């Protein structure tokens, strides 16, 4: 298993139809990928505007491709490792994306029929207000965002691209340029350390001006992100006594929002909460709202599959197995640790928060060295040498590295590290998301367990 930063192609249009048998070539758009280097991953991922995803298999030579039937132009983001080039596809396009390993990372080249717009999307100097800019007072922040939007529009005009693309790109640039506006109150309060700050009526007017409820804009990733954050901000302001999810549901119910936008908002919020924190974070009223607003069979199937995954790692179930090696190449599975409680740390050498937990992990190991518990750290580094250097630098406890193809992280739905798991002596799950070594709750819980 590797936990390298992924590169993904995101296709941002609900108008995509996949490889219809009798479609003509003029309605096909082809994306090919070439990876040049020693570390070739086996696939990339395409995500559609409606949240569907498709794998693009990449062979041992670093080659992969996908052909789509499309009826209208659309945006696509291609994710592979930590690269995410945004592509623009039109019927008949044949775009090639090349990732070449270099000392500085992966270099990206985009060529082929219809690639001009995609090169603009990835290499033109486009700017949006940043988090640090939210320290500005409202008037200055609005002025900065307006000026960046106008500058981006000027850059678009200078590029000399097609009218079809320009008409679509102006809308995308709007939500790209104003992307930090919904979060302005939160970050302004933090950066200025002014707890008394409350957004002015002018702020809410500006936000509402951009909160256009137009389902045709769902093809833009930037719009979807903006509208989700903006609606959450407005709903919390409108219903301050409710929790965030409850406020969002009430707002969607009361405002008569377009069904497709409502579906995106409700599905996005509930799915992310369950994905990150498990099914206990939502209640029956939340699940009822999901049933009422989310009608897409694909989205419903994806959510049900997520709930089933959580069921498999509920407390009391036998833990999914792992296949790992130690620094000497010896093989280990979960069976090798039965008979004692097991505290598992999933980490990587490049992860700052992971390294911050190492001294606390060492303290736990010292405290419970004569107790019936084993502390195991499992690295998901793609760079095996970096892991070996860290272990040789003096790390204690059981140090393992995931075998290629191990699915332990997927089985536990680990989307961020460090991640900690606690198992009993029989390999049954006590906690699939255990507290960190630095959290006092960890020692308290282990004290009770190991009496």
N, C-alpha and C positions, 0 to 999 in steps of 0.2 A: 504493500500500500504506500502511495506517495501523497504527501500533502503540499505539493508545490502549488504556487499560485496559478490558477487556470486561465486559459485564453478561450473565449467563447464567441461564436457568431450569433448575434441576436437578430432575428428577422422580425421586423416591427410592422406587420400588416396582417389583418384577419383575412385578406383576399387571396392568400397563398393556397393553392391546391397542389397536392403532392402527386407528381408523376402520373397523370391520367393516361390511360392506355392509348387513346387515339388522338391526343393533342398534337398539334403541329409544332415543328421546331421553332417557329417564330414566336411562340408563347412560352418557350423554355428559357430559363436562366440557369447558367452553369457556374458553380463555384468550385475551383480546384485549389488545393493547398499542397505546398511543398515545404518540408522541414529539412534544412541542411544542418547537420551536426551529429554529435554522438548521443545526445539525450533526446530520443524521439518517443513521444507519448503515443499511445495506441489510438487515440480518438480526440476529436474536438466536439463541441456541442453547439447546436443551433436552437435558439429559443424564439418562438413566434410571439406576436403581440398578444395572443390569447393565452400565453404562458405554456403552450406546448413546447416540448423539446425533442430534438433529434440528434443522435450521434452521427458524426462523420468518421468512419473508420479510417485510420492512417496505417499504411502497411510498413514493413520493416525498412523500406527504402525512403520512407518519409512522404509518401504520396497518398492523397485522398481526394475525393470529389463528391459533389452532390448536385443533382439536376432537379430543378423545381419548375412546375407549370405555374405561371403567373399571368394575370390579366391586366395588372396595373403596376406602375412603379412602386417600389417599397424599399425601406431601409432594413439593413441586416447588420447585426453585430456578431463577429466571429470570435469566440473565446478559445484560446489555446494557451495553456500555462498562464503567464501573467499578461499576455498581450490581448487586446480586445479591439481590433480595428472595426470601425463602422463602415459598412458597405452600402451602396445604393444600387439596386438591381432594377433593370427594365426588361421587358420581354425581348429575348434575343441576346441578352448580355452573356459574355463568357469571360469571367474575371478570375484571374490567378493571383493568389496570395502566397508569397514566399517568406518564410521565417528562416533566417540564417544566424547560427550561433556566432557570437563574437565576444571579445573580452568584456565589452560593455554590456552584453546581454544579447537579446534577440533583435536583429535588424529586420525591418519589415519592408517588403516591396510589393506594390499592387500594380498589375499590368493587365492587358487584355482588352477585348471589345467592351466598351462602355465603362472603362475604369476611371475616366477623367473625374467624375463626380466623387468617386470613392477616394481618389488621391487628395482632392480638396478637403474632404471630410476629415482626413487623418493628418494632413500636413499643412493646412492653411492656419494662420495665426488667429485663432478664435479664442475669446476670453469671456469669462463670467466672474461675477463678484465672488470672492472667497470668504471663508469663515472669518478670517482676521479682519475683513472689511466691515463686518457687522459691528465693530466697535464704534464706527461712525454714528453720528446722530442720524435720525431718520431722514431728514431732508438731504443730507449729504450722501447717504446710502442710496436713496432713490435716484439722485442725480448721477451717481457713479453707475448704477445699473442701467439707466437710460442711455448714458454715453457709450457703455460697452455694447449694448444692443445695436445702437446706430453704427458703431464701428464695425461690428460683425456684419451688418447689412451691407456696408460699404465694401468689405472684403469679399462678400458674395458677388456683388456687382462686378468687381474687378476681375473675378475669376473667369467671366465670360462663358458660363455654362448654359445649358439649355433652359428654355422658359419653363418647361415642365418641372425640372428640378428646382429652379429658383422659386417657383410658386410654392412648392412643398417646403423648401428649406427655410423660407421666411418664417413659417409657422414653427418649425423645429427650433430655429434660432431664438425665437421669442422665449420659449420655455427653458432653453439652454442658458440664455443670458440672465434670466431672472430666477435661476434655480435656487439661490439661497434666500430669496424673499420669504418663503413660508417659515423658515427657521430663524429669521432675524430676531424676533423678541427673545427667544431662548438664549441665543449666543450673545446678543447685546447685553443682556442682564449678567451673563457670566463674565464676559471680557471686561466690562466696565465695573463689575462688582457692585452694581447698583440694583439691589434687591427691590427697590421701590419702583423701578421702571415698569410702566404698563404701556402697551402699544396704543398709539393715538388713533383717533378716528381716521386720520389721513392714511395711516398704515392699513387699516381694514378696508378703506376705499380702494387703495392700490391693489391689495390682495384680491378683493372681489372683482376688480376690473379684469384681472387675468384668469379668474376662475370661470372660464367659459365651459359650460357643460355640453360639449359637442362630441358625440361618439366617434365622428370621423377623425378626431385628433388622437384617438387611442393608438393609432399606428406609430406614434412617436413615443419612444421610451422616455424622453424628457418631459413630455406632457403627462404621462402616466405617473411619473415620480412627483412632478410638481403638484398635480391635482390631488394625489393621495396625501401629501404632506399638508397642502393648503386646507383641504377638507378636515383633516384631523385637527389642525390649528383652530379653524373656525368653530368646529363642533365643540371643542373643549372650552372655547371662550363663551359659546352660547349656552352650554350646559356644564358649568363649572363644578357642580355637585356630583356629577357622574364620573365613573372611571372612563378612561380613554375609549375603550371598545364600546361601552354602553352609550357614550356620547356620540360616537360615530354612527352607531346603528340608529339612534333616535334622529339624528340629523338626516340621514339617508331616507328614513321613513317619512319625515315631515316635509322634506323639500321637493318631493316628486322628481328626483333625479332620473335621468335617462337610464333605462334598465341595464344597458351594457356598462355604463360607468358605475352604476350601483353594484353590479356584479364584480367589477374589477376592485372596487373599494372594499367590499365585504370579504371577498375571497382573499384578497391580498393581506388584509390585516389578520384575519383568523388563521389563515394558513401559516403565516410567518410566526405568529404566537405559538401555535402548536408545534411547528417545526423546531423552534428554538427552545421552548420550555416544556413541551409535553402536553397531553390532553387535559391535565388537571387545571390548566390555566383558563379554560373556557367552561361555561356552564350550559345547562339545557336551553336557556333563552338565547345564548349565542349560537348554539347549533341550530336552533329553530330559525334564526335570522339567516344563517347560511343556507338552509334549505329553501327559504322563501326567495332569496335574491340570487343565488348561484344556480343557474340552469344549464350551463354548458356541461354536457356529459363528460368531456375530457377533464374539466376542473373538478367535478364531483368524484370521478374515478381516482384522480390524483390525490384528493383529500382523503378519501376512504383508504387508499393504499398507505398514506402517511399514518393514519390512525392505527392501522393494522401493524405497521412497523413498531409503533410505540407499545402496542400490546405485547409484542415479542420480547421487549426488554423491560417489562414491568417487574417490580420487586417479586421475588419468589420463583421466577422463571430461570431455567438453566441459561447461563451466559453463552452468547455466541463464542465460538472458538477463535483462536488466532494461531498464526504460524509465523514464528520469529527466529532470528539467529542472534547469538551473542557475538562479542568482538572476535572470538576465536573461530566463529563459523558453526558452532554447535546449534542444533535445531531444538526449539522449544514450542510446546503447545500448552493450552490451558491445563491439560491433564497433569502436566509436570508440577503443578503448584497446588494440587488438591491436598486437603488435610490441614491447611491453614487458611485464615482469612487472607484476602488478597486486595491490596490497595494499588490500583493501576494509574499511572501517569502517562498520558499520551502527549508527546511534545515534539519539538524540533529545535535544532541549534540556532536557526535564524529567528526564532520567536522570542522577542524581548520579555514578554510576560512569563513565558515558560522558564527562562533563565532566572527570573526574579524569584520563582518558587523553589529553585534547587536548594538554597540554604535551609529553607523551612522543611523541605523533604528530608534533608540530612538530619535535622533535629528530631523529626518524627522517628526516623530509623534508629537513632541513638536511644530515644525514650522507650521504644518498644522492642529493643533488640532481643530480649529474652521472652517475648510474648509470642503467641501463636498467630503471627501475622507476617506476611512477606510484602515488601514494597518493591514494585516492579515499574521501571520507566521504559516505555516503548517509543522509540524514535520513528517518525515518519519522514525523515530527511530523504531527499532525492540524492543528495551528495553524501555517499557513504563515508568518504574520507573525513569530511567535517565532523560527522558523528563520532568516528573513531578517535579523532583528535580530542574531542570533548571528553570522551570516556577516559582516555589515557591521561588527561590533565588532572585526574583525581576524583572523578565522580564515584560515589559509593552506591551500595545496593545492587540489585539485579538490573543490568543495563542490556536491553534488547533492541533489535531493529526489525521492522515489519519485512517479511518476505515479499518479493514481487507478486502482485496479484492478490494479496491478502485483503479480505473484505471487512475486517473488524471495525474500521472507522465508519464504513457505510452501514454496517449492522447496527451500530450505536448512534447513527445519524450525527456524527461529530462534524460540525461545520466550523468550529473555532477551537483553537488550542491556546493554553493547555486545557486538557479535559481529564477529569478524574472519575474513577469507577471503583466501587467497593463490592466485593464478592464474599460469600461465606465459604466455609470449609469444603462444601460440596460443589462449589462452582455456581451456586445460585446467586442471583442478583439481589443485593441489598439496596444499592443506589446506582443508577445508571448515569447520574450527574452529581457525583459526590462533591462536597465542599473542598476547597483548596487547602494545601498544607498550612498556608499562612492564616487561614481562618480559624479562630479559636474554637469554633463549633466542631472542627475536625477532631482535635484532641479530645474534646468533651465526649463526642460520639464514640470514639475508639476506646476511651476509658470505660464506658458503660459496657461496650461489647466484649472487652478483654478482662473483665473482672475475674 
